[in-house]
């Protein structure tokens, strides 16, 4: 699409403080009673056991821990509880030992335990004043608990607890270390594990996501969400969206609360069923939608502010994002030529469109676009920068209009990362050229199918392309109803849901080099595909009543032509079955 001239371009587990209150047992023998206690005799106090290890879950990275040869680091995955765990990697003659000296009481028994994963892992205590102890496991791909106990000597006030791997072995992981016994005077992490969360409820559901919320727990610093018993998310707030689900599937969810003392039990489960598949729900996008590209530049078409865009348009694609010197990264620069006095005024117009039920997205690419996503780093840069722009301006999503090549592997990664950040209301559209959608083996088509569960609509450009093959193997020339219907059929039968297919055409003869069709032809094509009427020589073997709608380049060229296109095609789209 041409942007210059005519044409579209843990939280950690601590064993609960169990109070020994055996004296509370009542005598159950009939006729007998416990002797009366003198009023001046005070019952002996009972001290609660605590976890005397500090930073037991590595939430504060390696604070209080020392690792040999700089072999340890706090990581965010995998974790057993909370948000971090220890990863330690043996090297050469170093076993990657990480240790902490804890304060203990003499002549006392302590229960030592931790959760480990990965290669050979050892857990032990030395300097106990009696018999030093250790335990180990040869490794496991899931978390398993190591546990032992030790008794301190008559003069022992500190003990070193440690964990390590083994020579020549790979990294091991440790989480939720407990040294459970009497407080030795060194202070402890928080003693009280948070209460079990209540009020867990499922809110909005889509085909691939469920919104969850619950009542906050005052002492919690984090929450862990479980799906069918498996941890799927961690969050600091009392709400989250679980994504990546399968359409039309019932799931069971629970949530636990955590702080430095440990993790609570799981809440009462709540069930939720995802909706029917067929693509991303996309914010406020209606069942049948009209998409228009808004020009952030002056190329001879009517210069508009967003507030001037016709109310017929349901999705407004702001054209275009700009590349930066960082591969994959995008930015947005408001062109002074469109007349906004400030970015705040532009953002206010986006907010006003939202209030009117419209979606405003940022188009990436165009004919002269130079954004390239072809590596893991550039995929992450794209996702991070796109999400930052969504937050800054209020964009509802992005439009992919890369006309100079697309790498399906890394663009898929980029879009999935963006969806994970933006959540289920992301509006994701694409505007491939006709050649890009002739075969499912093409990069654009592959990408569309790869992200089908989060994709809102593909508005292929049915112009500037000459003649193309239809789904029946025949050649059709642009500018006809058959060209629109026979090429749309390729997408409809190639794996996209009808709700993800739209017809993209120029708004006027000046808007593209070739391929303009009168609005009446677009309307006939919409009727042909959804109702089986208005067809030319090509008639699809079945109808697609959930077809998403139509798109035009651009709202500016539409306005130049007196809004003839939107005033005709808009009502048709909105009246589709």
C-alpha positions in Angstrom: 0.0 0.0 0.0 1.5 3.3 -1.1 1.8 5.8 1.7 3.1 8.6 -0.6 1.2 8.6 -3.8 -2.1 7.2 -5.1 -2.9 3.6 -4.2 -3.0 1.7 -1.0 0.1 0.9 -0.2 6.8 -17.9 45.6 6.4 -16.7 46.7 7.6 -19.6 48.7 6.4 -22.5 50.7 7.1 -22.6 54.4 5.7 -25.5 56.4 2.8 -24.2 58.4 3.5 -23.2 62.0 1.9 -26.1 63.9 1.3 -25.3 67.5 1.7 -28.3 69.8 -1.4 -28.1 71.9 -1.7 -31.6 73.1 -3.0 -30.4 76.5 -6.3 -29.6 74.8 -7.4 -33.3 74.7 -10.4 -33.8 76.9 -10.9 -36.9 79.1 -13.6 -39.0 77.6 -14.1 -41.6 80.4 -17.5 -41.2 82.1 -17.3 -40.0 85.7 -13.7 -38.9 85.5 -12.4 -35.3 85.2 -9.1 -33.6 85.0 -7.7 -32.3 88.3 -8.5 -28.7 88.9 -5.5 -26.4 88.2 -4.6 -23.8 90.7 -5.4 -20.3 89.6 -1.8 -19.1 90.2 -0.3 -21.8 87.9 0.4 -20.5 84.4 0.3 -23.1 81.6 3.7 -23.5 79.8 4.1 -21.5 76.6 4.5 -23.4 73.4 6.8 -22.0 70.7 5.9 -22.4 67.1 8.3 -23.9 64.6 9.4 -21.6 61.8 11.5 -21.7 58.7 14.8 -20.3 59.7 16.1 -20.1 56.1 16.1 -16.6 54.6 15.0 -16.0 51.0 14.0 -19.6 51.0 12.3 -19.3 47.6 14.9 -17.1 45.9 12.4 -14.4 45.4 15.1 -11.9 46.3 17.5 -13.6 43.8 20.6 -14.9 45.6 20.2 -12.7 48.7 21.5 -14.7 51.8 22.9 -17.4 49.5 26.5 -18.0 48.3 27.2 -20.1 45.2 30.6 -21.4 44.4 32.3 -20.2 41.2 29.4 -17.9 40.4 27.5 -21.0 39.4 24.0 -19.9 40.6 21.4 -17.6 39.4 17.7 -16.8 40.1 15.4 -17.7 37.2 11.7 -17.3 36.5 11.3 -20.7 34.9 10.9 -23.4 35.9 9.6 -22.5 39.4 7.9 -24.6 42.0 6.2 -21.8 43.9 6.2 -18.0 43.5 8.0 -16.4 40.7 11.6 -17.4 41.0 13.8 -20.4 41.6 17.6 -21.2 41.8 19.4 -22.6 38.8 22.9 -23.8 39.4 25.3 -25.2 36.8 28.3 -27.5 37.7 31.5 -26.8 35.7 34.8 -28.7 35.7 35.6 -29.6 39.3 32.9 -27.4 40.7 29.6 -29.0 41.8 27.7 -25.7 41.9 27.1 -25.6 45.6 24.8 -22.9 47.0 24.7 -22.5 50.7 23.3 -20.4 53.6 24.2 -20.3 57.2 21.1 -20.3 59.4 20.6 -19.5 63.1 19.5 -22.4 65.2 18.8 -23.4 68.8 21.0 -25.9 70.5 19.6 -29.4 71.3 16.8 -28.9 68.7 15.6 -30.9 65.8 15.1 -29.3 62.3 13.3 -30.7 59.3 15.2 -29.9 56.1 13.6 -30.0 52.7 13.5 -28.5 49.3 12.0 -29.0 45.8 14.5 -29.9 43.0 14.3 -30.5 39.3 16.8 -31.2 36.6 20.1 -33.2 36.9 21.7 -34.7 40.1 20.7 -32.6 43.1 21.9 -32.8 46.7 20.5 -31.3 49.9 22.3 -31.3 53.2 23.4 -29.6 56.4 26.8 -29.4 58.0 28.1 -28.0 61.2 25.2 -29.5 63.1 27.2 -30.4 66.2 26.0 -33.9 65.9 25.7 -35.9 62.7 25.7 -34.0 59.5 23.1 -35.1 57.0 22.4 -35.1 53.2 20.1 -36.6 50.6 20.1 -36.6 46.8 18.3 -37.6 43.7 19.7 -38.5 40.2 17.4 -36.1 38.6 13.9 -35.6 37.3 12.1 -33.6 34.6 9.5 -32.5 37.1 9.7 -31.1 40.6 10.3 -33.6 43.4 10.9 -33.0 47.1 14.1 -33.9 49.0 13.8 -34.1 52.8 15.8 -35.1 55.8 16.3 -33.9 59.4 19.1 -33.1 61.8 19.6 -32.4 65.5 21.8 -29.6 66.8 24.5 -30.1 69.4 24.5 -28.6 72.9 26.5 -25.6 71.8 25.4 -25.3 68.2 23.9 -21.9 67.3 24.3 -22.0 63.5 24.2 -24.6 60.7 25.1 -24.4 57.1 22.5 -25.8 54.7 23.5 -26.4 51.2 22.5 -27.8 47.8 24.7 -28.8 44.9 24.9 -30.8 41.7 27.5 -33.2 40.5 30.6 -33.2 38.4 30.1 -33.2 34.6 26.3 -33.0 35.0 23.9 -30.4 33.7 22.1 -27.7 35.6 19.8 -28.4 38.5 17.0 -26.3 39.9 16.0 -25.7 43.6 13.0 -24.0 45.1 11.2 -23.6 48.4 14.0 -24.5 50.9 12.8 -25.2 54.4 14.8 -25.5 57.6 11.8 -26.0 59.9 12.3 -25.8 63.7 12.7 -23.5 66.6 13.7 -19.9 65.9 17.4 -19.5 66.5 17.2 -15.8 66.9 18.1 -14.9 63.4 14.6 -13.8 62.4 12.6 -15.4 59.7 10.8 -14.8 56.5 7.0 -14.0 57.0 5.6 -16.8 59.2 2.1 -16.8 58.0 1.2 -18.4 54.7 -1.7 -16.5 53.1 -5.2 -17.7 53.4 -6.8 -19.6 50.6 -8.3 -17.2 48.0 -12.1 -17.1 47.8 -14.6 -15.8 45.3 -12.9 -17.3 42.3 -15.2 -16.6 39.3 -15.0 -16.9 35.5 -15.9 -13.9 33.5 -15.7 -13.2 29.7 -14.8 -16.3 27.7 -13.7 -16.5 24.1 -12.8 -19.5 21.9 -9.3 -19.6 23.4 -9.4 -17.7 26.7 -11.1 -17.2 30.0 -11.1 -14.2 32.3 -10.7 -15.1 36.0 -11.0 -12.9 39.1 -11.1 -13.6 42.9 -11.2 -11.8 46.2 -7.7 -10.4 47.1 -5.9 -11.9 50.1 -4.4 -9.1 52.3 -1.1 -10.9 53.0 -0.5 -12.3 49.5 2.2 -10.9 47.2 1.4 -13.2 44.3 -1.2 -15.7 43.0 -0.8 -18.9 41.1 -3.5 -20.0 38.7 -4.0 -23.7 38.0 -5.9 -25.2 35.0 -7.0 -28.8 35.6 -4.4 -29.0 38.3 -1.5 -27.7 36.2 0.1 -24.3 36.9 -0.6 -22.0 34.0 -0.1 -18.4 35.2 1.3 -16.3 38.0 0.1 -12.7 38.7 0.4 -10.1 41.5 -3.2 -9.0 41.1 -6.5 -10.6 41.8 -7.4 -11.2 38.2 -5.9 -12.7 35.0 -6.8 -14.0 31.6 -5.8 -17.6 30.8 -5.1 -17.9 27.1 -4.1 -20.6 24.6 -7.2 -22.8 25.3 -9.0 -25.1 22.9 -12.4 -23.9 21.5 -15.6 -25.6 22.9 -13.8 -27.2 25.9 -14.6 -27.1 29.6 -11.8 -26.4 32.0 -11.5 -26.4 35.8 -9.6 -23.5 37.4 -8.1 -22.9 40.9 -6.0 -20.2 42.4 -3.6 -20.1 45.3 -2.1 -17.2 47.2 1.6 -16.8 48.1 4.1 -14.7 50.0 7.6 -15.3 51.2 6.3 -17.8 53.8 4.9 -20.0 51.2 1.9 -20.9 49.1 -1.6 -21.5 50.3 -3.8 -24.5 49.3 -5.7 -24.2 46.1 -9.1 -22.5 46.1 -12.4 -24.1 45.3 -12.5 -24.9 41.6 -14.6 -23.1 39.1 -15.4 -24.4 35.6 -15.6 -22.5 32.4 -16.3 -23.5 28.8 -14.6 -21.8 25.9 -16.6 -20.6 22.9 -16.8 -21.9 19.4 -13.7 -21.7 17.4 -13.1 -19.4 14.4 -10.7 -16.8 15.4 -9.9 -14.0 17.7 -12.8 -12.1 19.1 -11.0 -8.8 18.7 -12.2 -6.1 21.1 -15.6 -4.7 20.0 -15.4 -6.0 16.4 -19.0 -6.9 15.3 -19.9 -10.1 13.6 -19.8 -8.4 10.2 -17.3 -5.5 10.0 -16.2 -2.8 7.6 -12.5 -1.9 7.7 -10.9 1.3 6.4 -7.3 2.4 6.3 -6.7 6.0 7.6 -3.8 7.8 6.1 -1.2 9.4 8.4 0.1 11.5 5.5 -1.2 13.7 2.7 -1.0 12.2 -0.8 -3.7 14.2 -2.5 -6.7 12.5 -0.9 -8.9 14.3 1.6 -6.9 14.9 4.8 -8.9 13.6 7.8 -8.6 13.5 11.5 -9.8 10.2 13.0 -13.0 12.0 14.2 -13.8 12.7 10.6 -13.8 9.0 9.6 -17.3 7.8 8.6 -19.2 5.9 11.3 -19.7 3.1 8.9 -16.2 1.8 9.6 -15.9 -0.7 12.4 -12.2 -1.1 12.3 -9.9 1.8 11.5 -6.3 0.9 10.5 -3.9 3.8 11.1 -1.4 3.7 8.3 1.5 3.2 9.0 3.9 2.2 11.8 7.5 3.1 11.2 10.6 1.0 11.5 13.5 1.8 13.9 17.1 0.8 13.7 16.4 -2.2 15.9 15.3 -5.2 13.7 11.6 -5.9 14.2 10.9 -2.9 16.4 8.2 -0.4 15.3 7.3 3.1 16.3 4.6 5.6 15.3 5.2 9.2 14.2 2.2 11.4 13.8 2.5 13.3 10.6 2.1 17.1 11.0 0.4 17.1 7.6 -2.8 15.6 9.1 -3.3 18.6 11.3 -3.3 17.3 14.8 -2.0 20.0 17.2 -0.7 17.3 19.6 -0.4 13.6 20.2 -2.9 14.0 23.0 -5.5 15.3 20.5 -4.9 12.2 18.4 -5.2 9.9 21.4 -8.5 11.6 22.4 -9.9 10.8 18.9 -9.0 7.2 19.4 -10.7 7.2 22.7 -13.8 8.8 21.1 -13.9 6.0 18.5 -13.7 3.5 21.3 -16.6 5.1 23.0 -18.5 4.8 19.7 -17.8 1.1 19.6 -15.1 1.2 17.0 -11.6 -0.5 17.0 -8.5 1.5 16.0 -5.4 -0.5 15.1 -1.9 0.3 13.8 -1.1 -1.0 10.4 2.5 -2.3 9.9 4.1 -2.2 6.5 2.5 -0.8 3.3 4.2 -0.7 0.0 7.3 1.1 1.3 7.3 -0.5 4.7 10.7 -1.9 5.8 9.9 -3.8 8.9 11.5 -7.2 9.0 10.8 -10.0 11.6 13.2 -12.9 10.8 14.7 -13.9 14.2 13.7 -14.6 17.8 15.2 -11.2 18.8 13.3 -9.3 16.1 10.0 -11.2 17.0 10.4 -10.1 20.6 11.2 -6.6 19.6 8.1 -6.4 17.4 5.8 -7.7 20.1 7.3 -5.5 22.8 7.2 -2.3 20.7 3.7 -3.0 19.3 2.3 -3.6 22.8 4.0 -0.4 24.0 2.3 1.6 21.3 -1.0 0.0 22.1 -0.6 1.1 25.7 0.6 4.6 24.8 -2.0 5.5 22.1 -4.9 3.1 22.9 -4.6 1.0 19.7 -6.6 -2.1 19.9 -4.2 -4.2 17.9 -2.2 -4.4 14.7 -2.7 -4.9 11.0 0.0 -6.9 9.1 0.5 -5.4 5.7 4.1 -6.4 4.9 4.3 -6.3 1.1 8.0 -7.1 0.8 8.1 -10.5 2.3 7.1 -12.2 5.5 8.8 -15.0 7.5 5.9 -17.2 8.9 8.0 -18.8 11.6 9.1 -15.6 13.3 6.0 -13.5 12.5 4.0 -16.2 14.2 6.2 -16.0 17.2 5.9 -12.2 17.2 2.1 -12.2 17.0 1.8 -14.9 19.7 4.0 -12.9 22.0 1.9 -9.8 21.4 -1.3 -11.7 22.0 0.0 -13.0 25.3 0.6 -9.4 26.4 -2.5 -7.9 25.0 -5.0 -10.6 25.9 -8.1 -11.9 24.2 -9.4 -8.5 23.0 -6.5 -8.0 20.6 -7.6 -7.0 17.1 -5.3 -8.7 14.6 -5.9 -8.2 10.9 -3.9 -8.8 7.8 -3.9 -7.3 4.3 -2.0 -9.6 2.0 -1.8 -9.2 -1.8 -3.6 -11.6 -4.0 -0.4 -13.5 -4.8 0.2 -14.1 -1.1 -3.0 -16.1 -0.7 -3.0 -18.2 -3.8 -1.6 -21.2 -1.8 -1.5 -22.4 1.8 2.2 -23.0 1.3 2.8 -19.2 1.0 4.3 -17.4 4.0 1.3 -15.1 4.5 -1.2 -17.9 4.3 0.9 -20.0 6.7 1.1 -17.2 9.1 -2.7 -16.7 9.0 -3.3 -20.4 9.7 -0.7 -20.4 12.4 -2.4 -17.7 14.4 -6.0 -18.7 13.4 -7.0 -18.8 17.1 -6.2 -15.1 17.6 -6.8 -13.8 14.1 -9.7 -11.3 13.6 -9.8 -11.0 9.8 -7.7 -11.3 6.6 -8.7 -8.5 4.2 -6.9 -9.5 1.0 -6.2 -6.8 -1.5 -8.2 -7.7 -4.6 -6.4 -5.1 -6.8 -3.1 -4.1 -8.4 -2.7 -7.8 -9.2 -3.9 -8.6 -12.8 -5.4 -12.0 -13.4 -5.3 -14.8 -10.8 -6.5 -18.3 -10.2 -9.7 -19.0 -8.4 -10.4 -22.0 -6.2 -11.8 -23.8 -9.2 -8.5 -23.6 -11.0 -9.8 -21.1 -13.6 -8.2 -17.7 -14.3 -10.2 -14.6 -13.4 -9.4 -11.0 -14.2 -9.6 -8.3 -11.5 -12.4 -5.9 -11.6 -15.2 -8.4 -11.6 -17.5 -10.1 -9.2 -16.0 -13.5 -10.1 -12.5 -12.2 -9.2 -13.7 -11.4 -5.7 -15.7 -14.5 -5.1 -13.4 -17.1 -6.7 -10.3 -15.8 -4.9 -12.1 -15.5 -1.6 -13.1 -19.1 -2.0 -9.4 -20.1 -1.8 -9.1 -18.7 1.7 -12.6 -20.0 2.8 -11.7 -23.5 1.6 -8.0 -23.3 2.6 -8.5 -23.3 6.4 -9.6 -19.9 7.5 -13.0 -19.5 9.2 -15.5 -17.4 7.1 -15.5 -14.9 10.0 -11.8 -14.3 9.2 -12.3 -13.4 5.5 -12.9 -9.9 4.2 -12.9 -8.4 0.7 -10.4 -5.6 0.2 -10.9 -3.1 -2.6 -10.0 0.5 -3.5 -12.4 3.2 -2.5 -12.2 5.0 -5.8 -10.4 4.8 -9.2 -7.7 7.2 -7.8 -7.0 4.9 -4.8 -5.2 2.2 -6.7 -3.4 1.6 -9.9 -5.9 -1.0 -11.1 -8.7 -3.3 -9.8 -11.3 -0.7 -8.8 -14.8 -2.1 -8.8 -18.1 -0.2 -8.2 -19.6 -0.6 -4.7 -22.4 -2.5 -6.3 -20.0 -5.2 -7.5 -18.6 -5.5 -3.9 -22.2 -5.9 -2.6 -22.9 -8.6 -5.2 -19.8 -10.5 -4.1 -20.9 -10.3 -0.5 -24.4 -11.6 -1.4 -22.9 -14.4 -3.5 -20.6 -15.6 -0.7 -23.1 -15.3 2.1 -26.5 -15.9 0.4 -25.7 -17.5 -3.0 -27.2 -14.6 -4.9 -25.7 -11.9 -7.1 -23.0 -14.3 -8.4 -21.3 -14.1 -11.8 -20.2 -17.2 -13.7 -18.5 -18.5 -10.6 -20.8 -19.7 -7.9 -19.3 -21.3 -4.7 -20.5 -24.8 -3.8 -21.8 -23.5 -0.5 -22.5 -20.2 1.2 -20.5 -18.6 4.0 -23.1 -16.5 6.0 -20.5 -15.6 8.7 -18.2 -13.9 6.3 -16.6 -11.0 8.2 -17.1 -8.2 5.7 -15.1 -5.8 3.5 -12.2 -3.4 3.6 -11.1 -0.4 1.6 -8.0 1.7 0.9 -8.6 4.3 2.2 -11.1 6.3 4.3 -9.4 9.4 2.9 -10.0 8.3 -0.8 -13.5 7.3 0.2 -14.1 10.8 1.6 -12.6 12.3 -1.6 -15.2 10.5 -3.6 -18.0 11.7 -1.3 -18.0 8.6 0.9 -19.8 6.7 -1.9 -18.0 3.5 -1.0 -18.7 3.4 2.7 -22.3 4.7 2.3 -23.0 1.7 0.0 -20.9 -1.1 1.2 -21.2 -0.3 4.9 -25.0 -0.9 5.1 -24.6 -4.1 3.0 -21.9 -5.5 5.4 -24.0 -4.6 8.4 -27.1 -6.4 7.0 -25.3 -9.6 6.2 -26.9 -12.7 7.8 
